[in-house]
Amino acid sequence: MSMQTERSAAALQAPGDSRLGRKSNFKMPEGPELHLASRFVNRACSGTVFSGRVEKSAVSKNCDVPFTCDAYLISAVSRGKEVKLTLTPIKEEDGKEDVKSNAAGHENQLPAPMDIVFRFGMSGSFKLTTEEEIPKHAHLKFFTKEKPMQVLCFVDPRRFGSWEVNGTWQLDRGPCVLLEYEQFRSNVLSNLSEKAFDKPICEVLLNQKYFNGIGNYLRAEILFRLKVPPFEKARSVLEPLLHKETTAELTLSKKVKMKLENPDLLELCHLLPMEVINLDGKGYDPEHSDDYSAFEEWLRCYNVDGMQLLRDSNGRTIWFQGSPGPMAPRGSKAPKPKSRRRKAADDNGKEASTPKDSESRKGEATSEERKAPETPRGRSGKQPRSAKAAAKQDAGASGTGEGTASRSRKKRAAGPPTLAAAAAPDESEIPNKRPRNSRTRSRKGHQVSL
């Protein structure tokens, strides 16, 4: 998946909707999640021999993986928002696995190792299950040789994820904020004159050419903790860091101490993902994907009640507090935030709102209360003439605001004529009889005169 496709896919995500889905990752995978995915693969597949062909689901539009081997190992490494799986063929001798070279002229030549680069999209993840428990949305499967057979699956319910056979890291992605921090920092500060930094800081933080691994929840947390308005110009926010680079002549230990005690924006781009990784597996745990309590407690801004919401120019929702900044889009409608309440099932199996749900609706009018009273109708089902006249006069009063009162009521008005003309007519003031020509005159667009 290209970065442009990735942004388009992310724009489809409704604000806050993923938090309500507890059966899968409730947030879009970012740098920390992909790094933890690579750790999971290395831990779960360590010493495990895979065999046979790699199987793709029929519904996936991604390419087939032309790899078949009697015995191979799987390892993984991450970089920003990408994970690379390496399939390494091995030769088994006397019940032991040993990696043999693939030199020319070898009698039993092994297939060449294969790299598969994954991009998770909105809902990608890896799971290791038994053959009987393969998830519904498993779109790529690697089978173990041992019995009972296990399956390493690439699971992607929304199908925005992708893989590339014999792939490499995408060239238009910058250094990883996690594993290549020094290169990442240098890449940003050396390119501040580029047009990309004319945009708001909240949008630039999603530009993978400079911030490879930062996504929607991380950008919200970074800006919130530094109290930086999300729609401040990116160059204005980052240029002071150039001065810091040229003037600071500190020892390495003092730099580390300053970074931890008073981090700048680029340092937080590294530190906050590391905090997520150190949440004891709760940020990404395929074996217990329904437990995100530790991650929810870690969040201070993203999808947190009481925060403000706006959509940026790419349609992505940004959570923030305080002023949005001078580059906030004009006329932008804030998306309606969804509360954290859950729905419980009653005895009949129907969804019932929790107490929080009823409290949130307290004071709101019901649909029956908001419904306007119906005008009485006769036996024929038609409205009485007097009611029709009242409706027309009400529409005229609300549409023009002046010249809608009758001459007789103008004479009876106690206040100035302008106030009487602006007053809306009441049904009790409309007589039952009207002049014969009133229907003709009303058709011409004139106000009925009584």
N, C-alpha and C positions, 0 to 999 in steps of 0.2 A: 504494500500500500504506500503510495507516494504521500508526501507531506500535505499536498493539496487535497487529496482524497481524505486523508486523516482529519484535516480541519473541517471538511464538509460533513464527514460522519459525526464529528463531535458537535457540530452545530445543531444536529437533530436531537440531541439529548435535552429533554425538558429539565428545567432547574429543579433539583431536589427529588426527581422521580425515582432515581436509582436507589436512594436511601430506603425506600419502602420495599424494595425487592430483596428479601433476605436469602433467597436460594442461590444467588450468585453474587459476584463482587458488586457492591452497591456504588462503586465509584469507577471512573474510567482509569484503566491501568496507566501509571506514569513511571518515571525512572525507578523509584524504589520498588514498585511491584514487579517490574521486569527483572531487576537485579535479584529479588527474592525468588522469582521463578527459576532463574538459572541456578541458584543455590539449591532449590528444591529438587531439580532434575539431577544435579550432581550427587546430592545426598541419597535420593530414592533409587537412583540407577547405579550407584557405585557397586562394582563387582557383579552386576546383573548382565547376563548374556542375552541379547536379542537375536531373533532369527526370522527368516522368511522375507516377505515383501512388505513394503510400507503401503498401507491401505488408506485411500481417500474416500470420503463419503460421496454419495451420488449427487447430493444437493450443492456441494461446494463448487464455486466457480474458479477456485484456485487451481494451479497446475498439478498434474500427477507428479509423484516422486519416483523416478525410475531407479529404484534401489532394491536389490535382492541379494541376500547373503545368508549363508548357513549360520554364521555366528559373527556378531559385531557388538561393539560397546557404544554407549551414548554419553557424551559430555556436553556441557553448556557454558556459555559466557555471555555477559550482557554488555551493552554500550548504549547509554541513554535510553531511548525508547525502542531498542531492538534487542533480540536474543538470538544467538547463533547456536544451533545444535550441530555437533560434529558426530557423524556416524563412522566409526573406525572398524573395518573388518579385522577379524582375528582368526588364527588357525588353532584348533584344539588338538593337543597332543597328550595322550595318556590321561585324559580327564582334566587336564589343566589348560587354561586359556593363555595364549602367548601371542603378542602382536608381532607379526612377521613383516619384513620389508616387502615392498612391491617392486623389487628390482626386475629389470628385463631378464628373461631367460630362466626365471624361477619355475620349477616344475609345476607347482600348484599355485599359480599366480592368483593373488587375492584381488578383489575389486578395489578400486581407488577409494580413499576416504571421501565422504561427501559432506559439505556444509549446507545447512538449510537455515536461512535467516528469517526469523518470525517478527512480525509487527502485530501487536495485540489488538489494535483498533479500540473498540469500546468495551469489549467483554471477554477478551481472550485470556486463557490460562492453561496450565498443564495439570493433568491429574493422572495418578497411577492407580488403576482399579483392577479388579478381576474381570475375566471375560464376560461373566454374567451381569456385571454392574457397569458396563460401558455407558457413559452418560448419553442422553438423547442428542446433544449437539456436539458430539465428538467428530470433528471433520478430518483429522489425520491421526492414524493409529500405528503404533510400533509394538510388536508382539514379542514377549520374552520366550526363551527356549525352555525354561524350566517348567515343571508341572507342579501344581496347577498353574496354568498360563496367566500372566498378568499383561496389562496393556497400558502403555504410556499414551495418553490422549491429548491432543490439542483441542480444547473445548472453547467454542465461540458461539454463544446463543444468538447474538445479533449479526454475525457474519460480516463484520467490517474488518476483521483481522485478515492477515495474508501471510504467505510464505514464499520464499524465492529459492529455488534449487541452485546449488553451486553459487550462492549469492555472497555478496560482500556488504560491508556497512555502506549505507547510502552516502554518496559523496557530498550531498548538499546538507548533511547534518554535521553540526559542530562537535567539538570534544564533549565527552560525557561530564556532567556536573558532579557525578559521584566519583568516578575512577580517574578522571583526567582534569582535576581541579585547576592546576596551574595553567595548563593549556587553554582551558575554558575561560579563565579570567583574562588571559592575554588576548584571546580571540575577540572578546567583547570590547575591551578597552582600546585595542588597536583599530577598531572599525567604527568608532563612534561618529565619524564623519559621514557614514553611509546613510542613505535616505531612510533605511529601515528604522533608524532611531529618531525620525521625525514624528513617529506615531506615539500614542499613549504608552506608558510603561506597562500597563496591564496587557496590552496586545503584543508588545515586543517580547514579553516573558514567555509567550507561547511560540515564538519563532525558533524552530529547532535548528536553524542555521547557527544560532548563537547560544540558545538555552536548551540543549539537547537533554531531555529528561524532565523538564518542567512542564506541568500540565495545569489544569484548572484549579484543583484544590491547593496545589503548592503555591501558585501565584497569589491566591487569596491570602494564604497564611503568611507568606513573605511580606507582602505589602502591609498587611494588618499589623504585624509585629514591629515594623519600622515606622508605622503611622504615615505611610506615603499614600497620597491620594491616587487611586488607580488610573485616573485620566490626566495625570501630570505628564508632561513631555518627557520621553525616555532619556533623551540627551541631557536634559536639565538635571535629572536624577543621578545619572551615571558620571557626568563630567567631573564632579568633585572628587571622585575616586581616582582620577588621573593625578590630581594634586597630591593625594595621599600616597600614591605609588612613588612619586618622585622625591617626596620630602622625608618619608619614613626610612631611617637608617637604623634598624633595630636588629637585635640578635634573633635567631630562629625561635628560641624559647619565649622571648617577649612578644614576637609576632603571633605565636600560637595563643598566648595568654590574652592578648588584645582581641584576637579573632573570637575567642570564646566569650569574653566579657562584654565586648561592644562590637558585634559583627556588623559589617556593612551589607548591602543588598546582595552582592556577588558571593559573599561568604555564607549568607543564609541560604543561597541556592544550593550550597553543598551541605550545610549543617542540618537543615530541616529534613531533606531526604534521608540523611543518616539517622536522624531521630526515628523516622518511620521504620527504617530497617531494624532498629534496636528495640522495637516493641514486642520482642519475644515471639515473632511469627504472626502476631495478630494483624499486621498490615496486609499480609498475603499468606494464607494458610489453606491450601487446597484440601487438607484433611479435615479442617473444621471451618468451612467457608461460611457458616452461619453465625460466627462469633466475631463481631467487630467492636465490642465494647471498649477495648483498649484504644483503638483508633478514634472512636467517637469522643472519648475523653481527651485525647490529644488535640483534637481540632478546637480552635478558638474562634474561627471566623467562617470558614466554608460550611454552608448549609446549617449555620447555627441560628437559632431563633433570636430575633431582635436586630439582625444585621440588615443592611440595605442591599438592594439588588438592582443591577442595570445590565443591559445587553451591550456589548461592544460592537464595533462595526462588522465583526465576523459572525455576529449572532450568538456569541458565547456569553454565558451569564457570569458576572463577577460579583462576589460578595465583598462588602466593605463596610466601614463605619466612618461617619463624619462626611466631610466634603468630598464629592467625587473628583474634583479637579477641573481645571479650565478647559480641557479637551473633551469633556463629556458630550456625547452626541445629543444634539438639540432635538426635542420632540420625542426622545426615546421613551417608550413605555416600559416601566419596570415590570418584569415578569412576576406573576402572582406567586409568592412563596408558599410551599406546601409544608404544613406542620408535621411534627414527628409522630403524631398520634397514629396508633395502629387500630385496625378493626378486628374485633373479636367475633366469633360465631356464636349465635345463640343456640337454644336447644333444637330449633327447627332447621338449623343449618344455614340460616340467613345471616348476612353480615350485620353486626350491631356496633354502633359507635361506642367507644370507650368514654369514661367520664370526661377526659380532656376534650373529646370531640364535642360533647354537649356543652361544656363550658365555653368553648371557642365560638359556639353558635349563639350563646346567650346574648339577648338584645337584638338579634337579627330577626327581621320579619319573615314569616313563612311565605311560601308561594301563594297560599290561600289569602293571607293577610295583605300581600302586596297586590292581589288581583283587584282591578277596579270593579265597582258595583255595576251590575248589568242594568241596562235601561229596560223598564217594563215594556212588554210587547202585547199586542192584542191577540184575538183568536186566530187571525190570519197569519200571525207570526211577524207582522210588520210593526215597526215602531209607530206610535201615535205622532201626528203632525207636530204637536207641541214639543214632543221630545226631540224630533228632528230639528226643529228650529233652535231649540236650546243647544243641541250639539253643534250646529253651524255657528251660532253666536259664540259659544265657548272656543271653537277653533279660530274664529276671527279675532277674538280678544287675545288669545295666546300668541297668534301669529303676528299681528300688527301692533298691539299695545295701545292703540289710540283710535278714536272715531268709531268705536264699536257699540256704544250705548245708544239706545233709542232716544228720539226727541222728547218723548214724554218723561223719560227718566232724567234727561238733562235738566228739565225744568224743576223736577222734584229734588234734584241733588242739592244738599246743603252747602257743600264746598264749592271751590272754583270749578268751572266747566272742564278744565283739563283733568282734574282728579276724577270727576264723574265719568268722563270719557274713557279713562284708563281702567275704571273698575270693571271687574268681570261680572256678567249678568248672572242672576240667580234664577233657578227654575220657578220660584214662587212669583217672580216679577213678570213672567211671560204669560200673557192672556191665552185663553183657549181658542179665540177667534183671530183670524188674520185677514187682511184685505185680499180680494180675489187675485189681484195682480202681483201678490208677493212671490208666488211661485215663478212667474216669468222674470221678475226683477232679480230674484236670487240666482236664476240660471245665468243671467248676464254678468254675474260676479258682484252685484251690488249688495250692500247690507240691507236686510229686511227692515223696513221702517214701519213702526206700529203707530 
